[in-house]
């Protein structure tokens, strides 16, 4: 069967009904819908910068080495703060990130 622009996305080789259903939930029902689904943002990863040149709120690509990772709990909740030390050829920087971890019991309940 030859695909046309009005063919359902699930009939694209490698998609199938399961992935086709995920596409449909996101408004992509036909081959044409898939072609017209452009990414929200584009990040040029070829233009990597060094750590010293960064400003607050910059979204950039970095090539750096992870030196250490540590984490600590935020009180009694399941949230953790991760402290990551990264270093490039010129500079090193500590990066903190708040992540919420899901317990195994909650994770299995969500998957049902």
Order of alpha helices (4+ residues) and beta strands (2+ residues): alpha-alpha-beta-beta-beta-alpha
